[in-house]
Amino acid sequence: MAMSEKTESKPVLEIVEPVGKRILIRKDEDKKQTKSGIHLPDKIEIPTLTGRIVAVSAEVANDENYPIQQYDKVLFNPKDAIPVDFEGDNRLFVVPVENVVAVFRKSK
């Protein structure tokens, strides 16, 4: 059997590409322990509003008013965040870029 006759199908990887003035954020895990080390019961979590940018729309990437890029850690307002049912843990969100309120940077 020649190589061209083989019809092995490779898994197709799906990607999520935000459009408009939006970005895709992977939200950080909710904390189950306080800063002082107190472990919280399973039903109580400290909600986190931070995450890493997974993808940036072309419109945001080309706009100098938004100094953000892929892999930046950001603080965001989750009010208008749209969950993406893409992974089992459901931590991906499409967020309007206006809802990003801060970018974490390392001091030089």
C-alpha atoms as a printed R data frame, in Angstrom:
    type eleno elety resid chain resno       x      y      z
1   ATOM     1    CA   MET     A     1   0.000  0.000  0.000
2   ATOM     2    CA   ALA     A     2   1.493  3.314 -1.050
3   ATOM     3    CA   MET     A     3   1.702  6.230  1.366
4   ATOM     4    CA   SER     A     4  -0.828  8.258 -0.613
5   ATOM     5    CA   GLU     A     5  -3.394  5.492 -0.267
6   ATOM     6    CA   LYS     A     6  -3.279  5.631  3.537
7   ATOM     7    CA   THR     A     7  -6.077  7.728  4.911
8   ATOM     8    CA   GLU     A     8  -5.072  8.234  8.512
9   ATOM     9    CA   SER     A     9  -6.995 11.138  9.896
10  ATOM    10    CA   LYS     A    10  -5.161 13.428 12.245
11  ATOM    11    CA   PRO     A    11  -7.162 15.081 14.994
12  ATOM    12    CA   VAL     A    12  -8.253 18.551 13.966
13  ATOM    13    CA   LEU     A    13  -7.286 21.147 16.525
14  ATOM    14    CA   GLU     A    14  -9.873 23.801 17.159
15  ATOM    15    CA   ILE     A    15  -8.829 27.323 17.931
16  ATOM    16    CA   VAL     A    16 -10.842 30.190 19.301
17  ATOM    17    CA   GLU     A    17 -10.087 33.511 17.664
18  ATOM    18    CA   PRO     A    18 -11.776 36.555 19.174
19  ATOM    19    CA   VAL     A    19 -13.172 39.173 16.782
20  ATOM    20    CA   GLY     A    20 -13.826 42.856 17.278
21  ATOM    21    CA   LYS     A    21 -12.322 44.522 20.324
22  ATOM    22    CA   ARG     A    22 -12.108 41.301 22.317
23  ATOM    23    CA   ILE     A    23  -9.494 39.012 23.782
24  ATOM    24    CA   LEU     A    24  -9.509 35.395 24.932
25  ATOM    25    CA   ILE     A    25  -8.465 34.894 28.560
26  ATOM    26    CA   ARG     A    26  -7.748 31.710 30.492
27  ATOM    27    CA   LYS     A    27  -8.934 32.600 33.987
28  ATOM    28    CA   ASP     A    28  -6.640 31.690 36.860
29  ATOM    29    CA   GLU     A    29  -7.836 29.011 39.267
30  ATOM    30    CA   ASP     A    30  -9.988 30.239 42.138
31  ATOM    31    CA   LYS     A    31  -8.049 30.184 45.377
32  ATOM    32    CA   LYS     A    32  -8.924 27.651 48.030
33  ATOM    33    CA   GLN     A    33  -6.522 29.063 50.592
34  ATOM    34    CA   THR     A    34  -6.155 32.546 52.048
35  ATOM    35    CA   LYS     A    35  -2.822 34.396 52.035
36  ATOM    36    CA   SER     A    36  -2.397 33.581 55.723
37  ATOM    37    CA   GLY     A    37  -2.671 29.856 54.917
38  ATOM    38    CA   ILE     A    38  -6.218 29.104 56.012
39  ATOM    39    CA   HIS     A    39  -7.739 26.364 53.841
40  ATOM    40    CA   LEU     A    40 -11.289 27.137 52.725
41  ATOM    41    CA   PRO     A    41 -14.062 24.524 52.497
42  ATOM    42    CA   ASP     A    42 -14.740 23.189 48.982
43  ATOM    43    CA   LYS     A    43 -17.908 25.250 48.594
44  ATOM    44    CA   ILE     A    44 -16.160 28.531 49.426
45  ATOM    45    CA   GLU     A    45 -13.630 30.006 47.029
46  ATOM    46    CA   ILE     A    46 -12.024 33.407 46.677
47  ATOM    47    CA   PRO     A    47 -13.037 34.507 43.171
48  ATOM    48    CA   THR     A    48 -10.132 35.545 41.008
49  ATOM    49    CA   LEU     A    49 -10.386 38.112 38.312
50  ATOM    50    CA   THR     A    50  -6.968 37.453 36.849
51  ATOM    51    CA   GLY     A    51  -5.884 35.360 33.918
52  ATOM    52    CA   ARG     A    52  -3.536 34.983 30.983
53  ATOM    53    CA   ILE     A    53  -4.307 36.226 27.519
54  ATOM    54    CA   VAL     A    54  -4.547 33.274 25.151
55  ATOM    55    CA   ALA     A    55  -5.433 35.195 21.975
56  ATOM    56    CA   VAL     A    56  -5.937 38.792 20.909
57  ATOM    57    CA   SER     A    57  -8.189 39.848 18.040
58  ATOM    58    CA   ALA     A    58  -6.533 41.504 15.046
59  ATOM    59    CA   GLU     A    59  -8.365 44.737 15.829
60  ATOM    60    CA   VAL     A    60  -6.861 44.907 19.333
61  ATOM    61    CA   ALA     A    61  -3.404 43.787 18.180
62  ATOM    62    CA   ASN     A    62  -3.267 46.630 15.645
63  ATOM    63    CA   ASP     A    63  -4.514 49.310 18.065
64  ATOM    64    CA   GLU     A    64  -1.739 51.176 19.912
65  ATOM    65    CA   ASN     A    65  -4.239 52.219 22.618
66  ATOM    66    CA   TYR     A    66  -4.198 48.667 24.005
67  ATOM    67    CA   PRO     A    67  -0.696 47.725 25.227
68  ATOM    68    CA   ILE     A    68  -1.542 44.048 25.705
69  ATOM    69    CA   GLN     A    69  -0.384 40.925 23.967
70  ATOM    70    CA   GLN     A    70  -0.655 37.164 24.124
71  ATOM    71    CA   TYR     A    71   0.536 35.603 27.424
72  ATOM    72    CA   ASP     A    72   0.180 38.839 29.439
73  ATOM    73    CA   LYS     A    73  -1.300 38.375 32.894
74  ATOM    74    CA   VAL     A    74  -4.259 40.716 33.326
75  ATOM    75    CA   LEU     A    75  -6.848 41.824 35.851
76  ATOM    76    CA   PHE     A    76 -10.293 41.940 34.272
77  ATOM    77    CA   ASN     A    77 -13.907 42.732 35.064
78  ATOM    78    CA   PRO     A    78 -15.895 39.525 34.397
79  ATOM    79    CA   LYS     A    79 -19.233 41.328 33.963
80  ATOM    80    CA   ASP     A    80 -19.405 40.967 30.163
81  ATOM    81    CA   ALA     A    81 -17.132 37.917 29.888
82  ATOM    82    CA   ILE     A    82 -18.554 35.157 27.703
83  ATOM    83    CA   PRO     A    83 -17.563 31.620 28.767
84  ATOM    84    CA   VAL     A    84 -16.244 29.402 25.995
85  ATOM    85    CA   ASP     A    85 -17.359 25.795 26.321
86  ATOM    86    CA   PHE     A    86 -14.138 24.523 24.795
87  ATOM    87    CA   GLU     A    87 -12.464 22.665 27.633
88  ATOM    88    CA   GLY     A    88 -13.831 20.578 30.455
89  ATOM    89    CA   ASP     A    89 -12.739 23.010 33.160
90  ATOM    90    CA   ASN     A    90 -14.436 25.949 31.367
91  ATOM    91    CA   ARG     A    91 -11.837 28.568 32.257
92  ATOM    92    CA   LEU     A    92 -11.722 30.266 28.838
93  ATOM    93    CA   PHE     A    93 -13.568 33.548 28.428
94  ATOM    94    CA   VAL     A    94 -13.979 36.009 25.564
95  ATOM    95    CA   VAL     A    95 -13.709 39.426 27.184
96  ATOM    96    CA   PRO     A    96 -14.203 42.910 25.704
97  ATOM    97    CA   VAL     A    97 -10.825 44.635 25.815
98  ATOM    98    CA   GLU     A    98 -12.426 47.535 27.717
99  ATOM    99    CA   ASN     A    99 -12.955 45.122 30.631
100 ATOM   100    CA   VAL     A   100  -9.209 44.643 31.094
101 ATOM   101    CA   VAL     A   101  -8.391 47.009 33.930
102 ATOM   102    CA   ALA     A   102  -4.710 46.221 34.523
103 ATOM   103    CA   VAL     A   103  -1.748 44.367 33.058
104 ATOM   104    CA   PHE     A   104   0.837 42.828 35.378
105 ATOM   105    CA   ARG     A   105   4.387 43.798 34.388
106 ATOM   106    CA   LYS     A   106   7.714 42.913 35.962
107 ATOM   107    CA   SER     A   107   9.749 45.888 37.133
108 ATOM   108    CA   LYS     A   108  13.025 46.398 35.312
